[in-house]
Amino acid sequence: MSDQEERISETTRLGLEIVKEAEEDRLMTLSVGPQHPGSGHFRFTVKVDGDYIVDCDPDPGYVHRGEEKMCEYRNFIQNIPHLERPVIHDSSNITYSYSLAVEELVKIDVPRRAQFIRAIASELNRQIYTLYWLAIYGIFLGHSTMFMWPTGDRELIIDLMEALTGARVTHAYNIPGGVRNDIPYGFKDRCLRQVTNFEKRLKEYEDIFYNNPLLRQRTEGVAILTKEDAIKLGVTGSVLRASGIPYDIRKAEPYDIYDEIDFNVQYLKTCDSFARAYVPLLDMRESCHIIRQLLDKMPESGEVRAKLQPNPKGPPGEAYRRVESGRGALGYYIVSDGTPKPYRVKISVGSFRNLLALPHLLVGSKLGDMPSVYWSLNYWPVEADR
């Protein structure tokens, strides 16, 4: 028997036995959310037999935005601001794949300098989102320091994005054809200083949080998601890579200038909650490496936005493009009928795909493991409801 199979057997055998033997009259039903500050306006109900979860029923839909339908009433450019709302902490990535799909439909060539700039914005926003996720993970487990540190460090990156885009949270910066404005004077040096400082902070995160024996006791060997189950369930992003699958859209389907950037896909093979919590930290560290290359290789001058006619439109057709967001693969399927407004927009988000793993992992687990398992799935409810 392999180490992984042994781990699965040890951590789930007793729980699964209780699930099989559970009698309905002795079960207790608990509702988690949607008002709970950690659930993120998301509700799921669990049935417990003593300390073991025997059933889990996710109940999303409490923050439905109707984004896909709203896209049909605005032209391709006007859709940018409201499409950021499902995940405001990662607004550069949720508009990135939309811009790529529109550019394919409308036949827009993006200037080379603009490709570098929006990749930089994408990586910075990845760090902003992941720090927010990490802060909540820390407070979920009662580690208040790991709430305060990521929250404070995130503000420094937000300051950097504000200097770049003019807005602190929702930037409306990536648009079809490039970006709204060029980088300001001194941005390159300021960004490099921030990256260097942030790498030092990541080492401190590792020391105080990831090497903390309490975190390891609550996550190592807990809620195993095997490689086979990860593929079967269709999870994505850090959840998929924590199950030993080195898959990243930036490598598998390079967009813009990512095929010119040298970086490694971060993944682990332990398949447990600790791996799913640790891979995002590795991703942030790799983002620092990517940003350095982007700043170094970016052309010193050039256009940052393609010149478009008012209400740009292309021939009837369809396009699907996706990027690697902070939660995994994020794609847009857009149908054009030849008018300046999309006929149909469908958004595929990583959060909804990762939600499928929640019942799979919670059934058979202890109730006390629920917070660490739930948040390790990198699920953002507003994005899933969109």
Helices and strands as residue ranges (DSSP letters): H 3-21, G 24-26, E 28-32, E 43-49, E 52-59, H 67-70, G 71-73, H 79-83, G 85-90, H 91-94, H 96-106, H 112-140, H 145-165, E 174-175, E 178-179, H 187-205, I 206-210, H 213-219, H 227-233, H 237-241, H 249-252, G 258-260, H 273-297, E 317-325, E 328-336, E 342-348, H 350-355, H 357-362, G 367-369, H 370-376, H 381-385
